[in-house]
Amino acid sequence: MPWTKTNYPDSLKNFMAPVRKKAIAIANALLADGRSEDSAIAIATEKAKEWAENRGLKVRKTRTT
């Protein structure tokens, strides 16, 4: 099932929007190549974090208590 900016895995909910968007794009490409959802999410999460860090972007939302 392809993901969108409003329908994505719970594991991406605390990511900043640009990082989440990148992870969704990567995961959807992996799904199209035949990867399982679990595998696609895991790979996309790591690659999106790496992508953001290489650009000096904040990866996760700040927690407030």
CHARMM-style PDB file with segment names, atoms N, HN, CA, C and O in Angstrom:
ATOM      1  N   MET     1       0.835  -1.177   0.000  1.00  0.00      PROA
ATOM      2  CA  MET     1       0.000   0.000   0.000  1.00  0.00      PROA
ATOM      3  C   MET     1       0.884   1.247   0.000  1.00  0.00      PROA
ATOM      4  O   MET     1       1.638   1.458   0.951  1.00  0.00      PROA
ATOM      5  N   PRO     2       0.812   2.064  -1.027  1.00  0.00      PROA
ATOM      6  CA  PRO     2       1.626   3.281  -1.050  1.00  0.00      PROA
ATOM      7  C   PRO     2       1.186   4.266   0.040  1.00  0.00      PROA
ATOM      8  O   PRO     2       0.001   4.382   0.351  1.00  0.00      PROA
ATOM      9  N   TRP     3       2.150   4.956   0.600  1.00  0.00      PROA
ATOM     10  HN  TRP     3       3.113   4.862   0.347  1.00  0.00      PROA
ATOM     11  CA  TRP     3       1.861   5.930   1.642  1.00  0.00      PROA
ATOM     12  C   TRP     3       1.812   7.338   1.054  1.00  0.00      PROA
ATOM     13  O   TRP     3       2.340   7.601  -0.026  1.00  0.00      PROA
ATOM     14  N   THR     4       1.162   8.234   1.799  1.00  0.00      PROA
ATOM     15  HN  THR     4       0.734   8.020   2.677  1.00  0.00      PROA
ATOM     16  CA  THR     4       1.032   9.632   1.383  1.00  0.00      PROA
ATOM     17  C   THR     4       1.428  10.526   2.554  1.00  0.00      PROA
ATOM     18  O   THR     4       1.763  10.033   3.632  1.00  0.00      PROA
ATOM     19  N   LYS     5       1.389  11.839   2.342  1.00  0.00      PROA
ATOM     20  HN  LYS     5       1.117  12.239   1.467  1.00  0.00      PROA
ATOM     21  CA  LYS     5       1.751  12.754   3.420  1.00  0.00      PROA
ATOM     22  C   LYS     5       0.733  12.760   4.552  1.00  0.00      PROA
ATOM     23  O   LYS     5       1.026  13.251   5.642  1.00  0.00      PROA
ATOM     24  N   THR     6      -0.451  12.226   4.312  1.00  0.00      PROA
ATOM     25  HN  THR     6      -0.689  11.828   3.426  1.00  0.00      PROA
ATOM     26  CA  THR     6      -1.456  12.150   5.375  1.00  0.00      PROA
ATOM     27  C   THR     6      -1.693  10.725   5.856  1.00  0.00      PROA
ATOM     28  O   THR     6      -2.341  10.523   6.884  1.00  0.00      PROA
ATOM     29  N   ASN     7      -1.189   9.746   5.143  1.00  0.00      PROA
ATOM     30  HN  ASN     7      -0.663   9.910   4.308  1.00  0.00      PROA
ATOM     31  CA  ASN     7      -1.361   8.342   5.511  1.00  0.00      PROA
ATOM     32  C   ASN     7       0.005   7.664   5.423  1.00  0.00      PROA
ATOM     33  O   ASN     7       0.449   7.265   4.346  1.00  0.00      PROA
ATOM     34  N   TYR     8       0.657   7.544   6.571  1.00  0.00      PROA
ATOM     35  HN  TYR     8       0.297   7.868   7.446  1.00  0.00      PROA
ATOM     36  CA  TYR     8       2.009   6.997   6.610  1.00  0.00      PROA
ATOM     37  C   TYR     8       2.176   6.164   7.880  1.00  0.00      PROA
ATOM     38  O   TYR     8       1.348   6.247   8.787  1.00  0.00      PROA
ATOM     39  N   PRO     9       3.237   5.365   7.951  1.00  0.00      PROA
ATOM     40  CA  PRO     9       3.453   4.518   9.125  1.00  0.00      PROA
ATOM     41  C   PRO     9       3.632   5.342  10.405  1.00  0.00      PROA
ATOM     42  O   PRO     9       4.200   6.434  10.376  1.00  0.00      PROA
ATOM     43  N   ASP    10       3.147   4.812  11.512  1.00  0.00      PROA
ATOM     44  HN  ASP    10       2.685   3.925  11.535  1.00  0.00      PROA
ATOM     45  CA  ASP    10       3.278   5.487  12.804  1.00  0.00      PROA
ATOM     46  C   ASP    10       4.724   5.797  13.154  1.00  0.00      PROA
ATOM     47  O   ASP    10       4.995   6.778  13.846  1.00  0.00      PROA
ATOM     48  N   SER    11       5.647   4.982  12.692  1.00  0.00      PROA
ATOM     49  HN  SER    11       5.426   4.184  12.130  1.00  0.00      PROA
ATOM     50  CA  SER    11       7.059   5.181  13.024  1.00  0.00      PROA
ATOM     51  C   SER    11       7.605   6.497  12.452  1.00  0.00      PROA
ATOM     52  O   SER    11       8.685   6.934  12.850  1.00  0.00      PROA
ATOM     53  N   LEU    12       6.893   7.117  11.549  1.00  0.00      PROA
ATOM     54  HN  LEU    12       6.016   6.762  11.226  1.00  0.00      PROA
ATOM     55  CA  LEU    12       7.347   8.381  10.957  1.00  0.00      PROA
ATOM     56  C   LEU    12       6.675   9.606  11.561  1.00  0.00      PROA
ATOM     57  O   LEU    12       6.969  10.728  11.150  1.00  0.00      PROA
ATOM     58  N   LYS    13       5.783   9.416  12.523  1.00  0.00      PROA
ATOM     59  HN  LYS    13       5.545   8.504  12.857  1.00  0.00      PROA
ATOM     60  CA  LYS    13       4.983  10.540  13.019  1.00  0.00      PROA
ATOM     61  C   LYS    13       5.789  11.616  13.735  1.00  0.00      PROA
ATOM     62  O   LYS    13       5.358  12.769  13.773  1.00  0.00      PROA
ATOM     63  N   ASN    14       6.931  11.284  14.299  1.00  0.00      PROA
ATOM     64  HN  ASN    14       7.281  10.347  14.268  1.00  0.00      PROA
ATOM     65  CA  ASN    14       7.733  12.278  15.010  1.00  0.00      PROA
ATOM     66  C   ASN    14       8.837  12.889  14.153  1.00  0.00      PROA
ATOM     67  O   ASN    14       9.666  13.649  14.654  1.00  0.00      PROA
ATOM     68  N   PHE    15       8.851  12.564  12.880  1.00  0.00      PROA
ATOM     69  HN  PHE    15       8.178  11.946  12.473  1.00  0.00      PROA
ATOM     70  CA  PHE    15       9.837  13.143  11.980  1.00  0.00      PROA
ATOM     71  C   PHE    15       9.368  14.521  11.532  1.00  0.00      PROA
ATOM     72  O   PHE    15       8.169  14.783  11.441  1.00  0.00      PROA
ATOM     73  N   MET    16      10.316  15.385  11.256  1.00  0.00      PROA
ATOM     74  HN  MET    16      11.291  15.173  11.329  1.00  0.00      PROA
ATOM     75  CA  MET    16       9.996  16.674  10.663  1.00  0.00      PROA
ATOM     76  C   MET    16       9.414  16.415   9.272  1.00  0.00      PROA
ATOM     77  O   MET    16       9.753  15.417   8.634  1.00  0.00      PROA
ATOM     78  N   ALA    17       8.555  17.293   8.808  1.00  0.00      PROA
ATOM     79  HN  ALA    17       8.279  18.103   9.326  1.00  0.00      PROA
ATOM     80  CA  ALA    17       7.830  17.089   7.548  1.00  0.00      PROA
ATOM     81  C   ALA    17       8.737  16.769   6.351  1.00  0.00      PROA
ATOM     82  O   ALA    17       8.432  15.835   5.609  1.00  0.00      PROA
ATOM     83  N   PRO    18       9.837  17.504   6.130  1.00  0.00      PROA
ATOM     84  CA  PRO    18      10.670  17.174   4.957  1.00  0.00      PROA
ATOM     85  C   PRO    18      11.292  15.777   5.052  1.00  0.00      PROA
ATOM     86  O   PRO    18      11.433  15.089   4.041  1.00  0.00      PROA
ATOM     87  N   VAL    19      11.657  15.366   6.251  1.00  0.00      PROA
ATOM     88  HN  VAL    19      11.542  15.926   7.072  1.00  0.00      PROA
ATOM     89  CA  VAL    19      12.270  14.056   6.439  1.00  0.00      PROA
ATOM     90  C   VAL    19      11.214  12.966   6.261  1.00  0.00      PROA
ATOM     91  O   VAL    19      11.476  11.935   5.641  1.00  0.00      PROA
ATOM     92  N   ARG    20      10.035  13.195   6.800  1.00  0.00      PROA
ATOM     93  HN  ARG    20       9.822  14.032   7.304  1.00  0.00      PROA
ATOM     94  CA  ARG    20       8.943  12.243   6.633  1.00  0.00      PROA
ATOM     95  C   ARG    20       8.582  12.108   5.150  1.00  0.00      PROA
ATOM     96  O   ARG    20       8.351  11.001   4.663  1.00  0.00      PROA
ATOM     97  N   LYS    21       8.533  13.241   4.432  1.00  0.00      PROA
ATOM     98  HN  LYS    21       8.721  14.140   4.827  1.00  0.00      PROA
ATOM     99  CA  LYS    21       8.226  13.220   2.996  1.00  0.00      PROA
ATOM    100  C   LYS    21       9.264  12.394   2.237  1.00  0.00      PROA
ATOM    101  O   LYS    21       8.915  11.611   1.353  1.00  0.00      PROA
ATOM    102  N   LYS    22      10.529  12.571   2.582  1.00  0.00      PROA
ATOM    103  HN  LYS    22      10.812  13.207   3.300  1.00  0.00      PROA
ATOM    104  CA  LYS    22      11.601  11.812   1.930  1.00  0.00      PROA
ATOM    105  C   LYS    22      11.467  10.328   2.250  1.00  0.00      PROA
ATOM    106  O   LYS    22      11.610   9.489   1.360  1.00  0.00      PROA
ATOM    107  N   ALA    23      11.194   9.994   3.510  1.00  0.00      PROA
ATOM    108  HN  ALA    23      11.077  10.675   4.233  1.00  0.00      PROA
ATOM    109  CA  ALA    23      11.035   8.592   3.906  1.00  0.00      PROA
ATOM    110  C   ALA    23       9.863   7.945   3.170  1.00  0.00      PROA
ATOM    111  O   ALA    23       9.954   6.792   2.749  1.00  0.00      PROA
ATOM    112  N   ILE    24       8.779   8.675   3.016  1.00  0.00      PROA
ATOM    113  HN  ILE    24       8.706   9.612   3.358  1.00  0.00      PROA
ATOM    114  CA  ILE    24       7.613   8.156   2.301  1.00  0.00      PROA
ATOM    115  C   ILE    24       7.976   7.874   0.840  1.00  0.00      PROA
ATOM    116  O   ILE    24       7.607   6.833   0.296  1.00  0.00      PROA
ATOM    117  N   ALA    25       8.692   8.794   0.216  1.00  0.00      PROA
ATOM    118  HN  ALA    25       8.991   9.639   0.659  1.00  0.00      PROA
ATOM    119  CA  ALA    25       9.090   8.606  -1.183  1.00  0.00      PROA
ATOM    120  C   ALA    25      10.000   7.385  -1.329  1.00  0.00      PROA
ATOM    121  O   ALA    25       9.836   6.588  -2.253  1.00  0.00      PROA
ATOM    122  N   ILE    26      10.954   7.245  -0.416  1.00  0.00      PROA
ATOM    123  HN  ILE    26      11.087   7.893   0.335  1.00  0.00      PROA
ATOM    124  CA  ILE    26      11.869   6.104  -0.466  1.00  0.00      PROA
ATOM    125  C   ILE    26      11.104   4.805  -0.238  1.00  0.00      PROA
ATOM    126  O   ILE    26      11.294   3.833  -0.969  1.00  0.00      PROA
ATOM    127  N   ALA    27      10.242   4.787   0.772  1.00  0.00      PROA
ATOM    128  HN  ALA    27      10.088   5.576   1.366  1.00  0.00      PROA
ATOM    129  CA  ALA    27       9.478   3.578   1.088  1.00  0.00      PROA
ATOM    130  C   ALA    27       8.578   3.175  -0.081  1.00  0.00      PROA
ATOM    131  O   ALA    27       8.481   1.992  -0.404  1.00  0.00      PROA
ATOM    132  N   ASN    28       7.930   4.132  -0.706  1.00  0.00      PROA
ATOM    133  HN  ASN    28       8.009   5.093  -0.443  1.00  0.00      PROA
ATOM    134  CA  ASN    28       7.059   3.825  -1.844  1.00  0.00      PROA
ATOM    135  C   ASN    28       7.867   3.252  -3.016  1.00  0.00      PROA
ATOM    136  O   ASN    28       7.402   2.345  -3.706  1.00  0.00      PROA
ATOM    137  N   ALA    29       9.061   3.777  -3.235  1.00  0.00      PROA
ATOM    138  HN  ALA    29       9.438   4.514  -2.674  1.00  0.00      PROA
ATOM    139  CA  ALA    29       9.920   3.248  -4.304  1.00  0.00      PROA
ATOM    140  C   ALA    29      10.345   1.812  -3.987  1.00  0.00      PROA
ATOM    141  O   ALA    29      10.386   0.958  -4.873  1.00  0.00      PROA
ATOM    142  N   LEU    30      10.658   1.560  -2.726  1.00  0.00      PROA
ATOM    143  HN  LEU    30      10.624   2.253  -2.006  1.00  0.00      PROA
ATOM    144  CA  LEU    30      11.049   0.204  -2.326  1.00  0.00      PROA
ATOM    145  C   LEU    30       9.875  -0.770  -2.470  1.00  0.00      PROA
ATOM    146  O   LEU    30      10.059  -1.909  -2.899  1.00  0.00      PROA
ATOM    147  N   LEU    31       8.675  -0.322  -2.112  1.00  0.00      PROA
ATOM    148  HN  LEU    31       8.526   0.604  -1.763  1.00  0.00      PROA
ATOM    149  CA  LEU    31       7.486  -1.161  -2.297  1.00  0.00      PROA
ATOM    150  C   LEU    31       7.280  -1.487  -3.778  1.00  0.00      PROA
ATOM    151  O   LEU    31       6.954  -2.620  -4.132  1.00  0.00      PROA
ATOM    152  N   ALA    32       7.472  -0.496  -4.625  1.00  0.00      PROA
ATOM    153  HN  ALA    32       7.737   0.424  -4.337  1.00  0.00      PROA
ATOM    154  CA  ALA    32       7.306  -0.698  -6.063  1.00  0.00      PROA
ATOM    155  C   ALA    32       8.322  -1.701  -6.607  1.00  0.00      PROA
ATOM    156  O   ALA    32       8.073  -2.379  -7.604  1.00  0.00      PROA
ATOM    157  N   ASP    33       9.470  -1.783  -5.936  1.00  0.00      PROA
ATOM    158  HN  ASP    33       9.672  -1.233  -5.126  1.00  0.00      PROA
ATOM    159  CA  ASP    33      10.505  -2.739  -6.338  1.00  0.00      PROA
ATOM    160  C   ASP    33      10.302  -4.122  -5.729  1.00  0.00      PROA
ATOM    161  O   ASP    33      11.100  -5.031  -5.957  1.00  0.00      PROA
ATOM    162  N   GLY    34       9.224  -4.278  -4.951  1.00  0.00      PROA
ATOM    163  HN  GLY    34       8.576  -3.540  -4.766  1.00  0.00      PROA
ATOM    164  CA  GLY    34       8.906  -5.588  -4.419  1.00  0.00      PROA
ATOM    165  C   GLY    34       9.308  -5.855  -2.980  1.00  0.00      PROA
ATOM    166  O   GLY    34       9.162  -6.982  -2.506  1.00  0.00      PROA
ATOM    167  N   ARG    35       9.805  -4.864  -2.278  1.00  0.00      PROA
ATOM    168  HN  ARG    35       9.924  -3.949  -2.662  1.00  0.00      PROA
ATOM    169  CA  ARG    35      10.148  -5.043  -0.866  1.00  0.00      PROA
ATOM    170  C   ARG    35       8.885  -5.180  -0.026  1.00  0.00      PROA
ATOM    171  O   ARG    35       7.817  -4.698  -0.402  1.00  0.00      PROA
ATOM    172  N   SER    36       9.027  -5.848   1.122  1.00  0.00      PROA
ATOM    173  HN  SER    36       9.895  -6.240   1.427  1.00  0.00      PROA
ATOM    174  CA  SER    36       7.904  -5.938   2.054  1.00  0.00      PROA
ATOM    175  C   SER    36       7.733  -4.583   2.734  1.00  0.00      PROA
ATOM    176  O   SER    36       8.654  -3.765   2.729  1.00  0.00      PROA
ATOM    177  N   GLU    37       6.556  -4.341   3.320  1.00  0.00      PROA
ATOM    178  HN  GLU    37       5.808  -5.006   3.324  1.00  0.00      PROA
ATOM    179  CA  GLU    37       6.310  -3.079   4.015  1.00  0.00      PROA
ATOM    180  C   GLU    37       7.299  -2.879   5.162  1.00  0.00      PROA
ATOM    181  O   GLU    37       7.846  -1.789   5.330  1.00  0.00      PROA
ATOM    182  N   ASP    38       7.530  -3.931   5.951  1.00  0.00      PROA
ATOM    183  HN  ASP    38       7.086  -4.817   5.814  1.00  0.00      PROA
ATOM    184  CA  ASP    38       8.455  -3.810   7.085  1.00  0.00      PROA
ATOM    185  C   ASP    38       9.853  -3.433   6.631  1.00  0.00      PROA
ATOM    186  O   ASP    38      10.490  -2.557   7.215  1.00  0.00      PROA
ATOM    187  N   SER    39      10.322  -4.093   5.596  1.00  0.00      PROA
ATOM    188  HN  SER    39       9.805  -4.805   5.122  1.00  0.00      PROA
ATOM    189  CA  SER    39      11.649  -3.809   5.065  1.00  0.00      PROA
ATOM    190  C   SER    39      11.714  -2.397   4.489  1.00  0.00      PROA
ATOM    191  O   SER    39      12.678  -1.668   4.721  1.00  0.00      PROA
ATOM    192  N   ALA    40      10.688  -2.022   3.741  1.00  0.00      PROA
ATOM    193  HN  ALA    40       9.905  -2.614   3.553  1.00  0.00      PROA
ATOM    194  CA  ALA    40      10.654  -0.690   3.129  1.00  0.00      PROA
ATOM    195  C   ALA    40      10.679   0.404   4.184  1.00  0.00      PROA
ATOM    196  O   ALA    40      11.386   1.400   4.028  1.00  0.00      PROA
ATOM    197  N   ILE    41       9.919   0.230   5.253  1.00  0.00      PROA
ATOM    198  HN  ILE    41       9.345  -0.579   5.380  1.00  0.00      PROA
ATOM    199  CA  ILE    41       9.888   1.233   6.322  1.00  0.00      PROA
ATOM    200  C   ILE    41      11.251   1.350   6.994  1.00  0.00      PROA
ATOM    201  O   ILE    41      11.747   2.455   7.213  1.00  0.00      PROA
ATOM    202  N   ALA    42      11.850   0.222   7.319  1.00  0.00      PROA
ATOM    203  HN  ALA    42      11.447  -0.676   7.141  1.00  0.00      PROA
ATOM    204  CA  ALA    42      13.149   0.234   8.006  1.00  0.00      PROA
ATOM    205  C   ALA    42      14.223   0.905   7.154  1.00  0.00      PROA
ATOM    206  O   ALA    42      14.967   1.754   7.646  1.00  0.00      PROA
ATOM    207  N   ILE    43      14.304   0.534   5.903  1.00  0.00      PROA
ATOM    208  HN  ILE    43      13.700  -0.155   5.503  1.00  0.00      PROA
ATOM    209  CA  ILE    43      15.313   1.112   5.010  1.00  0.00      PROA
ATOM    210  C   ILE    43      15.039   2.595   4.782  1.00  0.00      PROA
ATOM    211  O   ILE    43      15.956   3.412   4.849  1.00  0.00      PROA
ATOM    212  N   ALA    44      13.796   2.943   4.518  1.00  0.00      PROA
ATOM    213  HN  ALA    44      13.050   2.279   4.464  1.00  0.00      PROA
ATOM    214  CA  ALA    44      13.437   4.331   4.236  1.00  0.00      PROA
ATOM    215  C   ALA    44      13.706   5.233   5.437  1.00  0.00      PROA
ATOM    216  O   ALA    44      14.146   6.371   5.275  1.00  0.00      PROA
ATOM    217  N   THR    45      13.445   4.732   6.630  1.00  0.00      PROA
ATOM    218  HN  THR    45      13.088   3.807   6.762  1.00  0.00      PROA
ATOM    219  CA  THR    45      13.692   5.511   7.841  1.00  0.00      PROA
ATOM    220  C   THR    45      15.176   5.851   7.963  1.00  0.00      PROA
ATOM    221  O   THR    45      15.538   7.005   8.197  1.00  0.00      PROA
ATOM    222  N   GLU    46      16.022   4.855   7.805  1.00  0.00      PROA
ATOM    223  HN  GLU    46      15.728   3.918   7.615  1.00  0.00      PROA
ATOM    224  CA  GLU    46      17.462   5.090   7.920  1.00  0.00      PROA
ATOM    225  C   GLU    46      17.982   6.005   6.817  1.00  0.00      PROA
ATOM    226  O   GLU    46      18.783   6.903   7.078  1.00  0.00      PROA
ATOM    227  N   LYS    47      17.535   5.782   5.602  1.00  0.00      PROA
ATOM    228  HN  LYS    47      16.884   5.053   5.389  1.00  0.00      PROA
ATOM    229  CA  LYS    47      18.002   6.604   4.474  1.00  0.00      PROA
ATOM    230  C   LYS    47      17.517   8.049   4.585  1.00  0.00      PROA
ATOM    231  O   LYS    47      18.250   8.976   4.240  1.00  0.00      PROA
ATOM    232  N   ALA    48      16.302   8.244   5.058  1.00  0.00      PROA
ATOM    233  HN  ALA    48      15.706   7.491   5.338  1.00  0.00      PROA
ATOM    234  CA  ALA    48      15.779   9.608   5.217  1.00  0.00      PROA
ATOM    235  C   ALA    48      16.526  10.341   6.324  1.00  0.00      PROA
ATOM    236  O   ALA    48      16.814  11.531   6.196  1.00  0.00      PROA
ATOM    237  N   LYS    49      16.842   9.636   7.414  1.00  0.00      PROA
ATOM    238  HN  LYS    49      16.608   8.669   7.519  1.00  0.00      PROA
ATOM    239  CA  LYS    49      17.642  10.264   8.481  1.00  0.00      PROA
ATOM    240  C   LYS    49      19.009  10.670   7.943  1.00  0.00      PROA
ATOM    241  O   LYS    49      19.481  11.778   8.199  1.00  0.00      PROA
ATOM    242  N   GLU    50      19.633   9.778   7.204  1.00  0.00      PROA
ATOM    243  HN  GLU    50      19.249   8.878   6.996  1.00  0.00      PROA
ATOM    244  CA  GLU    50      20.943  10.060   6.614  1.00  0.00      PROA
ATOM    245  C   GLU    50      20.852  11.254   5.663  1.00  0.00      PROA
ATOM    246  O   GLU    50      21.712  12.134   5.680  1.00  0.00      PROA
ATOM    247  N   TRP    51      19.811  11.279   4.840  1.00  0.00      PROA
ATOM    248  HN  TRP    51      19.112  10.564   4.827  1.00  0.00      PROA
ATOM    249  CA  TRP    51      19.586  12.374   3.901  1.00  0.00      PROA
ATOM    250  C   TRP    51      19.505  13.709   4.645  1.00  0.00      PROA
ATOM    251  O   TRP    51      20.141  14.685   4.247  1.00  0.00      PROA
ATOM    252  N   ALA    52      18.726  13.747   5.720  1.00  0.00      PROA
ATOM    253  HN  ALA    52      18.210  12.954   6.043  1.00  0.00      PROA
ATOM    254  CA  ALA    52      18.543  14.979   6.492  1.00  0.00      PROA
ATOM    255  C   ALA    52      19.840  15.412   7.168  1.00  0.00      PROA
ATOM    256  O   ALA    52      20.206  16.587   7.128  1.00  0.00      PROA
ATOM    257  N   GLU    53      20.529  14.465   7.785  1.00  0.00      PROA
ATOM    258  HN  GLU    53      20.232  13.511   7.818  1.00  0.00      PROA
ATOM    259  CA  GLU    53      21.780  14.791   8.480  1.00  0.00      PROA
ATOM    260  C   GLU    53      22.819  15.338   7.513  1.00  0.00      PROA
ATOM    261  O   GLU    53      23.568  16.250   7.862  1.00  0.00      PROA
ATOM    262  N   ASN    54      22.873  14.799   6.313  1.00  0.00      PROA
ATOM    263  HN  ASN    54      22.264  14.058   6.030  1.00  0.00      PROA
ATOM    264  CA  ASN    54      23.826  15.277   5.304  1.00  0.00      PROA
ATOM    265  C   ASN    54      23.514  16.694   4.842  1.00  0.00      PROA
ATOM    266  O   ASN    54      24.373  17.368   4.275  1.00  0.00      PROA
ATOM    267  N   ARG    55      22.291  17.143   5.081  1.00  0.00      PROA
ATOM    268  HN  ARG    55      21.593  16.595   5.541  1.00  0.00      PROA
ATOM    269  CA  ARG    55      21.875  18.488   4.688  1.00  0.00      PROA
ATOM    270  C   ARG    55      21.729  19.426   5.882  1.00  0.00      PROA
ATOM    271  O   ARG    55      21.291  20.567   5.735  1.00  0.00      PROA
ATOM    272  N   GLY    56      22.095  18.944   7.050  1.00  0.00      PROA
ATOM    273  HN  GLY    56      22.451  18.017   7.170  1.00  0.00      PROA
ATOM    274  CA  GLY    56      22.008  19.765   8.255  1.00  0.00      PROA
ATOM    275  C   GLY    56      20.584  20.033   8.698  1.00  0.00      PROA
ATOM    276  O   GLY    56      20.322  21.026   9.377  1.00  0.00      PROA
ATOM    277  N   LEU    57      19.661  19.160   8.321  1.00  0.00      PROA
ATOM    278  HN  LEU    57      19.874  18.354   7.769  1.00  0.00      PROA
ATOM    279  CA  LEU    57      18.258  19.334   8.695  1.00  0.00      PROA
ATOM    280  C   LEU    57      17.952  18.622  10.002  1.00  0.00      PROA
ATOM    281  O   LEU    57      18.552  17.598  10.327  1.00  0.00      PROA
ATOM    282  N   LYS    58      17.023  19.175  10.733  1.00  0.00      PROA
ATOM    283  HN  LYS    58      16.535  20.008  10.470  1.00  0.00      PROA
ATOM    284  CA  LYS    58      16.546  18.542  11.955  1.00  0.00      PROA
ATOM    285  C   LYS    58      15.712  17.326  11.560  1.00  0.00      PROA
ATOM    286  O   LYS    58      14.872  17.412  10.663  1.00  0.00      PROA
ATOM    287  N   VAL    59      15.941  16.191  12.228  1.00  0.00      PROA
ATOM    288  HN  VAL    59      16.623  16.122  12.956  1.00  0.00      PROA
ATOM    289  CA  VAL    59      15.281  14.951  11.856  1.00  0.00      PROA
ATOM    290  C   VAL    59      13.950  14.782  12.577  1.00  0.00      PROA
ATOM    291  O   VAL    59      12.937  14.477  11.947  1.00  0.00      PROA
ATOM    292  N   ARG    60      13.944  14.973  13.875  1.00  0.00      PROA
ATOM    293  HN  ARG    60      14.767  15.220  14.387  1.00  0.00      PROA
ATOM    294  CA  ARG    60      12.741  14.711  14.665  1.00  0.00      PROA
ATOM    295  C   ARG    60      12.179  15.979  15.283  1.00  0.00      PROA
ATOM    296  O   ARG    60      12.891  16.955  15.517  1.00  0.00      PROA
ATOM    297  N   LYS    61      10.863  15.932  15.543  1.00  0.00      PROA
ATOM    298  HN  LYS    61      10.284  15.139  15.353  1.00  0.00      PROA
ATOM    299  CA  LYS    61      10.207  17.028  16.236  1.00  0.00      PROA
ATOM    300  C   LYS    61      10.709  17.082  17.672  1.00  0.00      PROA
ATOM    301  O   LYS    61      11.076  16.061  18.252  1.00  0.00      PROA
ATOM    302  N   THR    62      10.721  18.274  18.231  1.00  0.00      PROA
ATOM    303  HN  THR    62      10.422  19.103  17.759  1.00  0.00      PROA
ATOM    304  CA  THR    62      11.125  18.457  19.614  1.00  0.00      PROA
ATOM    305  C   THR    62      10.005  18.015  20.533  1.00  0.00      PROA
ATOM    306  O   THR    62       8.838  18.342  20.316  1.00  0.00      PROA
ATOM    307  N   ARG    63      10.373  17.272  21.557  1.00  0.00      PROA
ATOM    308  HN  ARG    63      11.321  17.007  21.733  1.00  0.00      PROA
ATOM    309  CA  ARG    63       9.374  16.822  22.542  1.00  0.00      PROA
ATOM    310  C   ARG    63       9.079  17.945  23.508  1.00  0.00      PROA
ATOM    311  O   ARG    63       9.969  18.697  23.906  1.00  0.00      PROA
ATOM    312  N   THR    64       7.810  18.049  23.879  1.00  0.00      PROA
ATOM    313  HN  THR    64       7.088  17.438  23.556  1.00  0.00      PROA
ATOM    314  CA  THR    64       7.417  18.991  24.915  1.00  0.00      PROA
ATOM    315  C   THR    64       6.743  18.198  26.018  1.00  0.00      PROA
ATOM    316  O   THR    64       5.959  17.288  25.751  1.00  0.00      PROA
ATOM    317  N   THR    65       7.049  18.541  27.242  1.00  0.00      PROA
ATOM    318  HN  THR    65       7.687  19.281  27.458  1.00  0.00      PROA
ATOM    319  CA  THR    65       6.468  17.813  28.367  1.00  0.00      PROA
ATOM    320  C   THR    65       5.646  18.716  29.234  1.00  0.00      PROA
ATOM    321  OT1 THR    65       5.081  18.267  30.232  1.00  0.00      PROA
TER     322      THR     65
END
